[in-house]
């Protein structure tokens, strides 16, 4: 007879503990394995929807997969991740040895790689994939840590979707360096270490390339300065776009932007979406170079140009959507904020600054095709401009919409231009110097271009207009080959002495003049825009917004638009100062201080895109959103001029944007009181207070921890006080 012994409680507990420990060991062996030693191992495989996939569970299996493609030429095999992949036993660093790259110039990868919602940690390579052919698909993958040069793919002819990069990028792109295929629903949250040229999603989006429903976030403001070198091109989505960028958004924040020594051939470009939006040969328009339904928010704390005794000139193109464009920009919006511009003794620089596009040019060697800017909105704000007394040769071409145009058709657009504060334009000693700063509500310099059915609101924040700068309501110069029609500006805010066009050589300028706020916010004004002042049939492109300026039907409802941008007659009133200011500039009381907050700040004039794509875990990627939403239908119209039956009736159109974007709510104007050399702020709603002197130097920065904050300065003079993007001018005595 066999005696059965019942296990003791201790033995049962020990067995249970052993099982738990084994399970935990298996879990952590995947999540926190030892550093990859360079070995390979063959993964298992399985069939998914009739397609055979290798199931990747470790770095060695990923290395085996790369070997099959690169060396054995099995370029059409497929892979799916079963879990997160760790090249190193540290989720924040890169592997010490080079990690595998899949595909090469001889064996271009043409299969499917499905991240399956997982992430790779510790990458140390130029990219995950090198050369990829048209059937290539990469999806549902995140790079959580490590370092790359080109991001996920060096050269893409296939499709990349639902991918996010959080790693360090030492080169020019976070998703794909050269894109000939499709990039969809991807996000750049990488840390870029280069100061030269780069694009958030792709470096070059070629003629056959498409980028859509993608997001890019650059925050360099934690640095003390950012230096532009050589022929720099920096774009939120692409450094250069020759294809299509659609329904995409970007945020860029720069600290002090310094310029290195330059050559005569240097052209430095920054664009919220693309540094250059140019198709085909240099500056010649090809219709597939398009940015559409996209939005950007660009913030530059200061632009500082080097001093030089050289006669060498350099060109600077800065725009909310594109630094330079020879293609099409349509149904897009941008907010571009520059705190200060400082120009040394350099003689021949040209600054083209536009709320939407810095320089819109399609002409080359007699080419007379046109580029297009249509159905778009921009807001440009510049607080401080400072130039050395001897600098009388640096023109600023500043336009609320475009700095300069050449062979462009610009139709159905609107813009806001906020000019520098009084006493913030320092060091000028003669009228000839002042007049180098010339700006206009829509276009600073209009050359060989057509402009119609548009309006501008110029918020002149300097009461002594003639002394500091020249402002025009629509265009400063309009050459003989250009035409402007049915375009208007608000005369209530621009100040005395402004004209719709300062220098007009055109033989065709019709219905171009200033209107009051009341008229521009009326139903009749919407009808004027829609019908080309009665000369054309009703386009139905503009809609009435009660108590505010008209917007485009493609921009959604009035509530949607003004909750993002906050523009209204009240918000554009002349900025008040705590005390009357003198015009005497003061020396900086301290060197530039580092910002105490690295976040881009939001305000009614500088809306910030929400970080809705932030993943909650390493195994999640952004959800794909459709970019194929149809545009909103045009509002029904009639030929009657009665407000209730005209095209000016309110439109409850749906938004035509392909990406849902959440914007922070407006913040109210803060209160500022002065007592001697002490500033006291209240009603600030938190954030950070920054104080700039008359030269644009940051002299103080302090987090606001309570409802009331006081700061005492040591040097009397003129200052700009900024809280959450809203500024006030003040004089301390």
C-alpha positions in Angstrom: 0.0 0.0 0.0 1.4 3.3 -1.0 1.1 6.2 1.4 0.3 9.6 -0.2 1.8 12.5 1.5 -0.2 15.8 1.3 2.0 18.8 0.6 2.5 21.1 3.5 1.3 24.7 3.4 4.9 25.9 3.2 5.5 23.7 0.2 2.4 24.8 -1.6 3.4 28.5 -0.9 6.9 27.8 -2.2 5.6 26.3 -5.4 3.3 29.2 -5.9 6.1 31.7 -5.2 8.3 29.8 -7.7 5.6 30.2 -10.4 5.3 33.9 -9.7 9.1 34.4 -9.8 9.3 32.5 -13.1 6.5 34.7 -14.6 8.2 37.9 -13.4 11.6 36.7 -14.7 10.0 36.1 -18.1 8.4 39.5 -18.0 11.5 41.4 -17.0 13.8 39.4 -19.3 11.9 41.1 -22.1 11.4 44.5 -20.6 14.8 44.9 -19.0 17.2 42.5 -20.7 20.9 42.7 -20.7 22.5 44.9 -23.4 22.4 43.4 -26.8 25.7 41.6 -27.5 25.5 41.6 -31.3 24.2 38.1 -31.7 21.4 36.9 -34.0 18.6 34.3 -33.5 15.8 33.2 -35.7 12.3 34.2 -34.7 9.2 32.2 -34.9 6.6 33.0 -37.6 2.9 33.1 -37.9 0.2 34.0 -40.5 -1.9 37.1 -40.1 -4.7 37.8 -42.6 -3.1 35.4 -45.0 0.4 37.0 -44.8 3.4 35.4 -43.2 5.2 37.4 -40.5 8.3 36.8 -38.4 7.4 37.5 -34.8 10.2 39.6 -33.3 10.7 39.4 -29.5 14.3 40.5 -29.0 17.2 42.5 -30.4 18.9 39.4 -31.7 15.8 38.4 -33.7 15.6 41.9 -35.1 19.3 41.6 -36.1 18.5 38.2 -37.8 15.7 39.8 -39.7 18.0 42.6 -40.9 20.6 40.1 -42.0 18.0 38.2 -44.2 17.2 41.5 -46.0 20.6 43.0 -46.3 22.8 40.0 -47.0 20.5 37.2 -48.2 18.4 39.6 -50.3 15.0 38.5 -48.9 13.7 42.0 -49.3 9.9 41.1 -49.2 9.7 39.3 -45.9 7.5 40.7 -43.1 7.8 41.3 -39.4 5.6 42.1 -36.4 6.8 43.0 -32.9 5.4 40.9 -30.1 6.7 43.2 -27.3 8.9 46.2 -26.8 12.5 45.8 -27.9 15.4 46.9 -25.6 18.9 47.2 -27.0 20.2 48.3 -23.6 19.2 47.7 -20.0 18.4 51.3 -19.7 15.3 52.9 -21.3 16.9 56.3 -21.6 20.2 55.7 -23.4 21.5 54.5 -26.7 23.3 51.2 -27.3 27.1 51.4 -27.2 27.3 49.2 -30.4 25.7 50.1 -33.7 22.2 48.6 -34.0 20.9 47.0 -37.2 19.6 48.9 -40.2 17.1 47.1 -42.4 17.7 47.4 -46.2 20.5 49.0 -48.2 21.1 50.4 -51.6 21.6 46.9 -53.1 18.7 45.2 -51.2 16.0 47.8 -50.8 13.4 46.6 -48.3 9.9 46.0 -49.8 8.0 44.2 -47.0 5.8 45.1 -44.1 7.1 45.9 -40.6 4.3 46.2 -38.0 5.3 47.6 -34.7 1.9 46.4 -33.3 1.8 49.4 -30.9 5.2 48.6 -29.4 8.4 50.6 -29.0 12.2 50.2 -29.6 14.6 51.5 -27.0 18.3 52.3 -27.3 18.6 52.7 -31.0 22.1 53.6 -32.2 22.0 53.8 -36.0 21.5 56.2 -38.9 17.9 54.9 -39.1 15.9 51.8 -38.6 15.4 51.3 -42.3 17.7 52.5 -45.1 16.4 52.3 -48.7 12.7 51.2 -49.0 10.7 50.4 -52.2 7.0 51.2 -53.0 5.5 48.1 -51.3 7.2 48.9 -48.1 4.9 49.5 -45.1 6.0 50.7 -41.6 3.3 51.2 -39.0 2.4 51.4 -35.4 5.9 51.9 -34.0 7.7 54.2 -31.6 11.3 54.9 -31.1 11.4 55.7 -27.4 15.1 56.3 -26.8 18.5 56.2 -28.5 20.0 58.3 -31.4 19.5 58.4 -35.1 20.4 60.6 -38.0 17.5 60.1 -40.4 14.8 58.9 -38.0 12.9 55.8 -39.0 13.7 55.7 -42.7 16.5 57.1 -44.8 14.7 56.9 -48.2 11.0 56.1 -48.4 9.1 55.0 -51.5 6.4 53.2 -49.5 4.2 54.2 -46.6 5.0 55.1 -43.0 2.0 55.5 -40.7 1.3 55.8 -37.0 4.9 56.2 -35.9 6.4 58.4 -33.2 10.0 59.4 -32.6 11.2 60.4 -29.1 14.9 59.8 -29.6 17.8 62.1 -30.2 18.2 63.1 -33.8 21.7 64.1 -34.8 20.8 64.7 -38.4 17.9 66.1 -40.5 14.6 64.3 -39.9 12.6 62.4 -37.3 10.6 60.2 -39.6 12.2 59.9 -43.1 15.0 61.9 -44.6 13.8 61.7 -48.2 10.1 61.0 -48.8 8.9 59.8 -52.2 6.0 57.9 -50.7 3.4 58.6 -48.0 3.9 59.6 -44.4 0.6 59.6 -42.4 -0.4 60.2 -38.8 3.2 60.4 -37.6 4.6 62.6 -34.8 8.0 64.2 -34.1 8.8 64.6 -30.5 12.5 64.0 -30.9 15.4 66.0 -29.5 17.4 67.6 -32.4 21.0 68.4 -31.7 21.9 69.9 -35.1 21.9 73.7 -35.7 22.0 73.5 -39.5 19.1 72.2 -41.6 16.3 69.8 -40.7 12.6 69.1 -41.0 10.5 67.7 -38.2 8.9 64.9 -40.2 11.1 64.8 -43.4 14.0 66.6 -44.7 12.8 66.7 -48.4 9.3 65.8 -49.4 9.8 65.1 -53.1 7.3 65.6 -56.0 5.6 62.2 -55.5 5.7 62.5 -51.7 2.8 63.2 -49.3 2.8 64.1 -45.6 -0.6 64.2 -44.0 -2.2 64.2 -40.6 1.2 64.6 -38.9 2.5 66.6 -36.1 5.9 68.1 -35.1 7.0 69.7 -31.9 10.3 71.6 -31.5 11.1 73.2 -28.2 14.6 74.7 -28.3 13.7 77.4 -25.8 15.4 75.5 -23.0 18.7 76.4 -24.7 20.4 79.8 -24.1 20.8 80.3 -27.9 20.3 78.6 -31.2 22.9 79.4 -34.0 22.1 79.3 -37.7 24.9 78.2 -39.9 25.5 78.5 -43.6 22.5 77.9 -45.9 20.2 76.8 -43.1 16.7 75.5 -43.7 14.5 74.6 -40.8 10.9 73.5 -41.3 8.4 72.2 -38.7 7.3 69.4 -41.1 9.8 69.6 -43.9 13.0 71.5 -44.6 12.0 71.4 -48.3 8.6 70.5 -49.7 8.2 69.7 -53.4 5.1 67.5 -52.9 2.0 67.7 -50.7 1.8 68.5 -47.0 -1.8 68.3 -45.8 -3.7 68.5 -42.5 -0.5 68.8 -40.5 0.4 70.9 -37.5 3.7 72.1 -36.0 5.0 74.1 -33.0 8.4 75.6 -32.9 10.0 77.6 -30.1 13.4 79.2 -30.5 15.4 81.1 -27.8 17.9 83.7 -29.0 18.5 83.0 -32.7 22.0 83.9 -33.6 23.6 84.0 -37.0 27.1 82.8 -37.7 29.4 84.3 -40.3 27.9 84.0 -43.7 28.8 83.9 -47.4 27.2 85.8 -50.2 25.3 82.7 -51.3 23.7 82.1 -47.9 19.9 82.1 -47.7 18.6 81.2 -44.2 15.0 80.0 -44.1 12.6 79.1 -41.3 9.0 78.0 -41.8 6.5 76.7 -39.4 5.5 73.9 -41.9 8.3 74.1 -44.6 11.4 76.2 -44.8 10.9 76.0 -48.6 7.7 75.1 -50.4 9.2 75.0 -53.9 8.5 72.5 -56.8 10.8 71.7 -59.6 13.8 73.8 -60.6 14.8 76.6 -58.2 11.9 79.0 -57.5 9.8 77.7 -60.4 6.3 76.7 -59.5 5.1 73.1 -60.1 1.5 72.6 -59.1 2.2 69.6 -56.8 4.3 71.7 -54.3 1.4 72.3 -51.9 0.8 73.0 -48.3 -2.9 72.8 -47.4 -5.1 72.6 -44.4 -2.1 72.9 -42.1 -1.4 75.0 -39.0 1.6 76.3 -37.3 2.7 78.2 -34.2 6.2 79.7 -34.3 7.8 81.6 -31.5 11.2 83.3 -31.6 12.4 85.0 -28.4 15.0 87.0 -30.2 16.8 87.2 -33.6 20.3 88.5 -33.4 22.4 89.2 -36.5 26.1 89.4 -36.3 28.0 92.7 -36.8 30.2 92.9 -39.8 32.2 95.4 -41.8 31.9 93.2 -44.9 29.8 94.2 -47.9 28.7 90.6 -48.2 24.9 90.2 -48.0 22.7 87.5 -46.7 19.0 86.7 -47.1 16.7 85.7 -44.3 13.3 84.3 -45.1 11.1 83.7 -42.0 7.4 82.7 -42.3 4.7 81.2 -40.2 4.0 78.5 -42.8 6.9 78.8 -45.2 10.1 80.7 -45.2 10.1 80.8 -49.0 7.3 79.5 -51.3 7.1 79.1 -55.0 4.2 76.6 -54.8 0.8 76.7 -53.3 -0.3 77.5 -49.7 -4.0 77.2 -49.1 -6.5 76.8 -46.3 -3.8 77.1 -43.7 -3.3 79.2 -40.6 -0.3 80.4 -38.7 0.7 82.5 -35.7 4.2 83.9 -35.7 5.6 85.7 -32.7 9.0 87.4 -32.5 9.8 89.1 -29.2 12.8 91.1 -30.4 15.1 91.6 -33.4 18.6 93.0 -32.9 20.7 94.0 -35.9 24.4 94.9 -35.5 26.6 96.9 -37.9 26.2 94.5 -40.8 25.3 96.5 -43.9 23.5 94.4 -46.5 21.3 91.8 -44.9 17.7 91.5 -46.2 15.0 90.3 -43.8 11.8 88.9 -45.4 9.3 88.3 -42.6 5.7 87.2 -43.2 3.0 85.9 -41.0 2.3 83.2 -43.5 5.3 83.3 -46.0 8.5 85.3 -45.8 9.2 85.4 -49.6 6.6 84.1 -52.1 8.4 83.9 -55.4 7.6 81.9 -58.5 9.6 83.8 -61.1 12.9 82.7 -62.5 14.5 83.9 -65.8 11.3 85.2 -67.2 9.1 82.3 -66.1 5.6 83.6 -65.6 3.8 80.7 -64.0 2.3 81.7 -60.7 2.4 80.4 -57.2 -0.7 80.6 -55.1 -1.6 81.8 -51.6 -5.3 81.4 -51.0 -7.9 81.0 -48.2 -5.4 81.4 -45.4 -5.0 83.3 -42.2 -1.9 84.6 -40.4 -1.0 86.6 -37.4 2.5 88.3 -37.1 3.7 90.1 -33.9 7.0 91.7 -33.4 7.6 93.5 -30.1 11.1 95.0 -30.3 13.4 96.0 -33.2 16.8 97.3 -32.4 19.5 98.3 -34.9 22.9 100.0 -34.4 23.1 103.7 -35.4 25.4 103.0 -38.3 23.1 100.4 -39.8 21.1 102.1 -42.5 21.2 99.4 -45.1 19.3 96.5 -43.6 15.8 96.6 -44.9 13.0 94.8 -43.0 10.3 93.6 -45.4 7.5 92.8 -42.9 4.1 91.7 -44.0 1.2 90.5 -41.9 0.7 87.8 -44.6 3.8 87.9 -46.9 7.1 89.8 -46.7 7.6 89.9 -50.5 5.9 88.5 -53.5 7.0 87.8 -57.1 4.7 86.1 -59.6 2.1 85.1 -57.1 -1.7 85.0 -57.0 -3.0 85.9 -53.6 -6.7 85.6 -53.1 -9.2 85.4 -50.2 -6.8 85.8 -47.3 -6.8 87.7 -44.0 -4.1 88.7 -41.6 -3.2 90.5 -38.4 0.0 92.5 -38.0 1.0 93.7 -34.5 3.8 96.3 -34.9 6.6 96.9 -32.3 5.8 98.8 -29.2 6.5 102.5 -28.8 10.0 103.1 -27.4 10.9 99.5 -28.5 12.6 100.6 -31.7 15.9 101.7 -30.3 19.1 103.4 -31.5 17.9 105.0 -34.7 19.4 108.4 -35.3 18.0 109.6 -38.6 14.8 109.4 -40.6 16.6 107.5 -43.3 17.3 104.7 -40.7 13.7 104.5 -39.5 12.3 104.1 -42.9 14.2 100.9 -43.5 11.6 99.3 -41.3 8.6 99.2 -43.6 5.7 97.0 -43.1 2.2 96.3 -44.4 -0.9 94.6 -43.3 -0.9 92.1 -46.1 2.3 92.4 -48.3 5.3 94.5 -47.7 6.6 94.4 -51.4 4.2 93.3 -54.1 6.0 92.5 -57.4 4.4 91.1 -60.6 1.6 89.6 -58.5 -2.2 89.6 -58.3 -4.0 90.3 -54.9 -7.7 90.4 -54.4 -10.6 89.7 -52.0 -8.5 90.0 -48.8 -8.2 92.2 -45.7 -5.8 93.1 -43.0 -6.0 94.3 -39.4 -2.9 96.3 -38.4 -2.6 96.9 -34.7 -0.1 99.8 -34.5 1.3 99.7 -31.0 3.5 102.8 -31.5 1.6 106.1 -31.4 4.5 108.0 -33.1 4.1 106.2 -36.4 6.2 108.5 -38.6 9.2 108.5 -36.2 9.7 104.8 -35.9 8.5 103.0 -39.0 6.4 103.2 -42.1 3.2 101.2 -42.2 0.8 100.6 -45.1 -2.6 99.0 -44.7 -2.3 96.6 -47.7 1.1 96.9 -49.4 4.0 99.2 -49.0 5.2 99.0 -52.6 3.1 97.8 -55.6 5.0 97.7 -58.9 3.7 98.4 -62.4 3.2 94.7 -63.2 1.0 94.0 -60.1 -2.7 94.4 -59.5 -4.5 94.8 -56.2 -8.3 94.8 -56.0 -11.1 94.4 -53.4 -8.6 94.5 -50.4 -9.1 96.4 -47.2 -7.6 97.3 -43.9 -8.9 98.5 -40.6 -8.3 102.3 -40.2 -9.2 102.3 -36.5 -6.0 100.8 -35.2 -3.3 101.6 -37.8 -2.8 105.2 -36.7 -2.4 108.6 -38.5 -0.5 108.9 -41.8 -1.0 105.3 -43.1 -2.0 104.7 -46.6 -3.4 101.5 -48.2 -0.4 101.5 -50.5 2.6 103.7 -49.8 4.3 103.5 -53.3 1.9 102.5 -56.0 3.2 102.2 -59.6 0.4 99.9 -60.7 -2.1 100.9 -63.4 -4.8 98.7 -61.8 -5.7 99.3 -58.2 -9.4 99.1 -57.5 -11.4 99.1 -54.3 -8.3 99.2 -52.0 -8.8 101.4 -49.0 -9.4 101.5 -45.2 -12.6 100.7 -43.5 -13.8 101.1 -39.9 -14.1 98.2 -37.5 -17.9 98.5 -37.6 -18.0 98.2 -41.4 -15.5 95.3 -41.5 -17.6 93.4 -38.9 -20.8 93.9 -40.8 -22.7 91.4 -43.1 -22.3 93.9 -46.0 -18.5 93.5 -45.8 -18.7 89.8 -46.1 -20.7 90.3 -49.3 -18.1 92.7 -50.6 -15.4 90.0 -50.2 -17.5 87.3 -51.7 -18.5 89.3 -54.8 -15.3 91.2 -55.5 -17.2 94.4 -54.5 -20.1 93.4 -56.8 -18.0 92.7 -59.9 -18.2 88.9 -59.7 -20.7 86.2 -58.8 -20.9 85.3 -55.2 -18.0 82.9 -54.2 -19.5 81.8 -50.9 -16.0 81.6 -49.5 -16.4 84.1 -46.6 -18.8 83.9 -43.7 -20.2 86.5 -41.3 -19.2 86.3 -37.6 -21.4 88.5 -35.4 -19.3 91.0 -33.4 -16.1 90.0 -35.1 -14.3 90.0 -38.4 -15.4 87.6 -41.2 -13.6 84.3 -41.6 -13.4 81.8 -44.4 -15.9 78.9 -44.6 -12.9 76.5 -44.8 -11.8 77.7 -41.3 -14.9 76.1 -39.6 -17.4 77.9 -37.5 -16.9 81.4 -36.0 -16.8 79.9 -32.5 -14.1 77.4 -33.5 -11.9 80.0 -35.2 -12.1 82.7 -32.5 -11.6 80.2 -29.7 -8.3 79.4 -31.3 -7.1 82.9 -32.3 -9.0 85.2 -30.0 -8.9 88.1 -32.5 -11.5 90.7 -31.8 -11.9 94.5 -31.8 -11.3 94.6 -28.1 -8.2 92.5 -28.2 -6.7 94.7 -30.9 -7.1 98.0 -29.0 -4.0 100.0 -28.5 -1.8 98.5 -25.8 -1.7 100.5 -22.7 1.4 101.4 -20.8 1.7 101.7 -17.1 3.4 105.1 -17.4 4.2 107.4 -20.3 7.5 106.5 -21.8 10.4 108.5 -23.0 12.1 107.8 -26.3 15.6 107.5 -24.9 16.9 104.0 -25.1 18.7 102.5 -22.1 21.6 100.2 -21.9 20.9 96.6 -20.9 21.1 96.2 -17.1 22.2 92.6 -17.4 23.2 90.0 -19.9 20.5 87.8 -21.4 19.0 85.6 -18.8 18.0 82.0 -19.4 14.3 81.4 -19.4 13.0 79.7 -16.3 10.5 77.8 -18.3 11.1 75.8 -21.4 7.5 75.6 -22.4 6.0 77.6 -25.2 3.5 79.9 -23.6 -0.1 80.4 -24.9 -2.2 83.6 -25.0 -5.0 85.0 -27.0 -2.6 86.1 -29.6 -0.3 83.1 -29.5 -2.5 80.0 -29.4 -0.7 76.7 -28.7 -1.5 73.4 -30.2 -2.3 70.8 -27.6 -0.1 67.8 -27.1 -2.9 65.4 -27.9 -0.5 62.9 -29.4 1.5 62.3 -26.2 1.5 58.6 -25.5 0.6 57.3 -22.1 2.9 54.2 -22.4 5.6 52.8 -24.6 3.2 50.5 -26.2 0.8 53.2 -27.6 1.1 55.2 -30.7 -1.1 58.0 -32.1 -4.5 57.0 -33.5 -4.8 57.5 -37.2 -7.2 60.3 -38.1 -8.7 60.7 -41.5 -7.4 63.4 -43.8 -10.0 62.7 -46.4 -12.8 64.8 -44.9 -14.6 66.8 -47.5 -14.4 70.6 -47.4 -17.4 72.3 -46.0 -20.0 73.2 -48.5 -20.4 76.8 -49.5 -23.2 78.7 -47.8 -26.3 79.2 -49.8 -26.4 82.7 -51.3 -28.6 85.0 -53.3 -28.2 88.2 -55.2 -30.1 90.2 -52.8 -28.2 92.8 -50.9 -30.3 92.4 -47.7 -28.2 91.1 -44.9 -30.7 88.4 -44.0 -30.7 86.9 -47.5 -27.2 87.7 -48.7 -24.0 85.7 -48.6 -23.2 87.5 -45.4 -25.6 85.3 -43.4 -24.0 83.3 -40.7 -22.6 80.0 -41.9 -22.6 77.0 -39.7 -20.1 75.1 -41.8 -18.1 72.2 -40.7 -14.4 72.5 -40.6 -12.5 71.3 -43.6 -9.4 70.5 -41.6 -8.4 66.8 -41.5 -6.9 66.9 -38.0 -8.8 67.7 -34.9 -6.7 70.2 -32.9 -7.4 71.4 -29.3 -6.2 74.9 -28.5 -5.7 76.4 -25.1 -8.3 79.0 -24.1 -7.7 82.7 -24.2 -5.9 84.3 -21.3 -7.0 87.7 -20.1 -4.8 90.8 -20.0 -2.9 91.0 -16.8 -2.8 94.0 -14.5 0.4 96.0 -14.0 1.2 98.6 -11.3 4.4 100.7 -10.9 5.8 102.0 -7.7 9.3 103.5 -8.2 11.5 100.7 -9.6 9.1 97.9 -8.5 6.6 96.3 -10.9 3.6 94.5 -9.4 1.6 92.1 -11.5 -1.9 90.7 -10.7 -4.6 88.7 -12.5 -1.8 86.8 -14.3 -3.4 83.3 -14.3 0.0 81.8 -13.5 2.9 81.3 -16.0 6.1 83.2 -16.3 6.8 86.9 -16.3 9.7 88.1 -18.6 11.0 91.6 -18.7 13.0 93.0 -21.7 14.9 96.2 -22.0 14.6 98.7 -24.9 17.3 96.7 -26.8 15.3 93.5 -26.6 17.6 91.9 -24.0 15.9 89.7 -21.4 16.8 91.2 -18.0 14.5 89.2 -15.7 12.4 86.1 -15.7 10.3 84.8 -12.8 7.7 82.1 -12.4 4.4 83.4 -11.1 3.5 81.3 -8.1 0.7 83.5 -6.7 -2.0 85.9 -7.9 0.3 88.9 -7.2 4.0 89.0 -8.1 6.5 91.9 -7.6 9.8 92.4 -9.3 12.3 95.2 -8.5 14.7 96.4 -11.2 17.9 98.3 -10.7 18.2 100.5 -13.8 15.7 103.2 -14.9 14.5 103.1 -18.5 12.0 101.6 -20.9 10.9 98.0 -20.6 8.6 95.5 -22.1 6.8 93.2 -19.6 5.5 89.9 -21.0 3.3 87.4 -19.3 2.0 84.3 -21.2 2.5 86.0 -24.6 0.8 89.3 -23.7 3.0 92.4 -23.5 2.9 95.8 -21.8 5.3 98.7 -22.1 6.5 100.6 -19.1 8.9 103.3 -18.0 10.8 103.1 -14.7 12.2 106.4 -13.3 
